[in-house]
Amino acid sequence: MDTEQFLAIFKEINSAVLIEIGVVIAAALLFIWCSQKLLPMLANHLHGKQRLFVLALIPTVRVIVFIFAIVWIVPLVIEPTARNMVAILGAAGLAIGFALKDYVSSIIAGVVAVYEVPYRPGDWISVDGTYGEVKHIGMRAVEIVTPDDTVVFIPHLKLWSNLIHNANNGGPSLMCVVDFYLHPEHDANQVKHLLEDVALTSPYVQLAKPIVVVANEEPWGTHYKLKAYPIDPRQQFQFMTDLTARGKSCLRDLSVNFAQLSPEHAAQVGPY
């Protein structure tokens, strides 16, 4: 399309058209401003779902007013012929397609997720440091609930470039790891057997799964990892708290000292 063909799309703009466009824009901005002021005031007088519904209307009203203003203004500046509309819709389609490329990619990744099954409802997954239980798998995103009862929507697009950590992978078994950091002067075998007994006597432990204690000597002390499985993956935090609390109590009864790091040494070894 050359310059003359491009300019032929547009109407001749005179002062009356400019005034009308200005009035439409001003009216749209005023309506949006009023809705952003009045709807929250109305919502404050409501409760529960009604309040949330009114608050959700604020962005909806803004989009509707924006579309209405565009529909009003476009015929004022563009000759509404079939050829012009095809050209405009083609350009708009290209722009919308570019803007929604991530959305489309997420939908395609959702189809791949149905085939590969990297997560299922009930799985505990971690994506980009966000950990939680899968509650719903949609076409575009997977909905998880974190241990803090926060709902997080993760687009399937993450499948292309991120690691998906699945703790139980569709099964009832989910390993929990509890860390203990002790001063190096102690009987390691005695501590190992004590931690195993702590796990065996937990009301949450799944006895059909192994209980493992791994010890690793560090410059600042001895690092123990107590690995065991709760009966139900949803009990993992109660299980870990029970192991931690009873483990510390039993270790104190052995007169075992816990590792103490200086601020300089802690900065060197990093967080536990």
SULWO-V981764 format. One record per backbone hydrogen bond with DSSP energy under -0.5 kcal/mol. CO is the residue of the C=O (numbers start at 1). NH is the residue of the N-H. E is the energy in kcal/mol with one decimal. If there is no record, write none. Layout:
BEGIN
co=CO nh=NH e=E
co=CO nh=NH e=E
END
This chain:
BEGIN
co=2 nh=6 e=-2.2
co=3 nh=7 e=-2.6
co=4 nh=8 e=-1.6
co=5 nh=9 e=-0.6
co=6 nh=9 e=-1.0
co=7 nh=10 e=-0.9
co=9 nh=79 e=-2.9
co=11 nh=13 e=-0.5
co=12 nh=14 e=-0.6
co=14 nh=18 e=-2.2
co=15 nh=19 e=-2.4
co=16 nh=20 e=-2.3
co=17 nh=21 e=-2.7
co=18 nh=22 e=-2.5
co=19 nh=23 e=-2.6
co=20 nh=24 e=-2.4
co=21 nh=25 e=-2.5
co=22 nh=26 e=-2.7
co=23 nh=27 e=-2.9
co=24 nh=28 e=-2.4
co=25 nh=29 e=-2.6
co=26 nh=30 e=-2.5
co=27 nh=31 e=-2.5
co=28 nh=32 e=-2.5
co=29 nh=33 e=-2.5
co=30 nh=34 e=-2.5
co=31 nh=35 e=-2.3
co=32 nh=36 e=-2.1
co=33 nh=37 e=-1.0
co=34 nh=38 e=-3.3
co=35 nh=39 e=-1.7
co=37 nh=41 e=-1.0
co=38 nh=42 e=-2.5
co=39 nh=43 e=-2.7
co=40 nh=44 e=-1.8
co=42 nh=45 e=-1.3
co=43 nh=46 e=-1.7
co=47 nh=50 e=-1.1
co=47 nh=51 e=-0.6
co=48 nh=52 e=-1.7
co=49 nh=53 e=-2.5
co=50 nh=54 e=-2.1
co=51 nh=55 e=-2.2
co=52 nh=56 e=-2.0
co=53 nh=57 e=-0.8
co=54 nh=57 e=-0.8
co=55 nh=58 e=-1.1
co=56 nh=60 e=-0.9
co=57 nh=61 e=-3.1
co=58 nh=62 e=-1.8
co=59 nh=63 e=-2.1
co=60 nh=64 e=-2.3
co=61 nh=65 e=-2.6
co=62 nh=66 e=-2.1
co=63 nh=67 e=-2.5
co=64 nh=68 e=-2.5
co=65 nh=69 e=-2.4
co=66 nh=70 e=-2.1
co=67 nh=71 e=-2.7
co=68 nh=72 e=-1.8
co=69 nh=73 e=-2.4
co=70 nh=74 e=-2.7
co=71 nh=75 e=-0.7
co=73 nh=76 e=-1.3
co=73 nh=77 e=-0.9
co=74 nh=77 e=-1.1
co=74 nh=78 e=-1.9
co=77 nh=11 e=-2.1
co=78 nh=80 e=-0.5
co=79 nh=81 e=-2.4
co=81 nh=85 e=-2.7
co=82 nh=86 e=-2.1
co=83 nh=87 e=-2.1
co=84 nh=88 e=-2.7
co=85 nh=89 e=-2.9
co=86 nh=90 e=-2.2
co=87 nh=91 e=-2.2
co=88 nh=92 e=-2.9
co=89 nh=93 e=-2.8
co=90 nh=94 e=-2.1
co=91 nh=95 e=-2.3
co=92 nh=96 e=-2.9
co=93 nh=97 e=-2.6
co=94 nh=98 e=-2.2
co=95 nh=99 e=-2.3
co=96 nh=100 e=-2.2
co=98 nh=101 e=-1.0
co=100 nh=104 e=-2.7
co=101 nh=105 e=-2.4
co=102 nh=106 e=-2.1
co=103 nh=107 e=-1.9
co=104 nh=108 e=-2.4
co=105 nh=109 e=-2.4
co=106 nh=110 e=-1.9
co=107 nh=111 e=-1.7
co=108 nh=112 e=-2.0
co=109 nh=113 e=-2.4
co=110 nh=114 e=-1.5
co=111 nh=115 e=-1.2
co=112 nh=116 e=-3.1
co=113 nh=117 e=-2.3
co=120 nh=123 e=-2.3
co=123 nh=125 e=-0.7
co=123 nh=134 e=-3.3
co=124 nh=167 e=-3.4
co=125 nh=132 e=-2.2
co=126 nh=165 e=-2.4
co=127 nh=130 e=-2.0
co=129 nh=131 e=-0.6
co=130 nh=127 e=-2.3
co=131 nh=147 e=-0.5
co=132 nh=125 e=-2.3
co=133 nh=145 e=-2.2
co=134 nh=122 e=-2.6
co=136 nh=138 e=-0.6
co=136 nh=143 e=-3.5
co=140 nh=156 e=-2.6
co=141 nh=138 e=-2.8
co=142 nh=144 e=-0.6
co=142 nh=154 e=-2.8
co=143 nh=135 e=-3.1
co=143 nh=136 e=-1.6
co=144 nh=146 e=-0.5
co=144 nh=152 e=-3.1
co=145 nh=133 e=-2.4
co=146 nh=149 e=-2.2
co=150 nh=146 e=-2.6
co=152 nh=144 e=-2.8
co=152 nh=154 e=-0.6
co=153 nh=155 e=-0.6
co=154 nh=142 e=-2.8
co=155 nh=158 e=-1.9
co=156 nh=159 e=-2.6
co=157 nh=160 e=-1.6
co=157 nh=161 e=-0.5
co=158 nh=162 e=-2.5
co=163 nh=165 e=-0.7
co=164 nh=166 e=-0.7
co=165 nh=126 e=-2.3
co=165 nh=167 e=-0.6
co=167 nh=175 e=-0.5
co=168 nh=171 e=-2.0
co=172 nh=174 e=-0.5
co=174 nh=230 e=-0.9
co=176 nh=228 e=-2.0
co=178 nh=226 e=-3.0
co=180 nh=182 e=-0.5
co=180 nh=224 e=-3.2
co=181 nh=259 e=-2.2
co=182 nh=222 e=-2.9
co=184 nh=186 e=-1.6
co=186 nh=188 e=-0.9
co=187 nh=191 e=-2.1
co=188 nh=192 e=-2.5
co=189 nh=193 e=-2.4
co=190 nh=194 e=-2.1
co=191 nh=195 e=-2.5
co=192 nh=196 e=-2.0
co=193 nh=197 e=-2.1
co=194 nh=198 e=-2.2
co=195 nh=199 e=-2.0
co=196 nh=200 e=-2.4
co=197 nh=201 e=-1.9
co=199 nh=202 e=-1.4
co=202 nh=205 e=-1.0
co=204 nh=231 e=-2.3
co=205 nh=207 e=-0.9
co=206 nh=209 e=-1.6
co=210 nh=212 e=-0.5
co=212 nh=227 e=-3.4
co=214 nh=225 e=-2.8
co=216 nh=223 e=-3.1
co=218 nh=221 e=-1.0
co=221 nh=218 e=-3.5
co=222 nh=182 e=-2.7
co=222 nh=224 e=-0.6
co=223 nh=216 e=-2.3
co=224 nh=180 e=-2.4
co=224 nh=226 e=-0.5
co=225 nh=214 e=-2.5
co=225 nh=227 e=-0.7
co=226 nh=178 e=-2.3
co=227 nh=212 e=-2.5
co=228 nh=176 e=-3.4
co=229 nh=206 e=-3.1
co=232 nh=235 e=-2.5
co=233 nh=236 e=-1.5
co=235 nh=239 e=-2.9
co=236 nh=240 e=-2.5
co=237 nh=241 e=-2.1
co=238 nh=242 e=-2.5
co=239 nh=243 e=-2.5
co=240 nh=244 e=-2.3
co=241 nh=245 e=-2.7
co=242 nh=246 e=-2.4
co=243 nh=247 e=-2.1
co=244 nh=248 e=-2.4
co=245 nh=249 e=-1.8
co=246 nh=250 e=-2.5
co=247 nh=251 e=-2.3
co=248 nh=252 e=-2.1
co=249 nh=253 e=-1.5
co=250 nh=254 e=-1.0
co=251 nh=256 e=-2.0
co=252 nh=255 e=-1.5
co=257 nh=183 e=-3.2
co=262 nh=266 e=-3.0
co=263 nh=267 e=-1.7
co=264 nh=268 e=-1.3
co=265 nh=269 e=-2.3
co=266 nh=270 e=-1.6
END
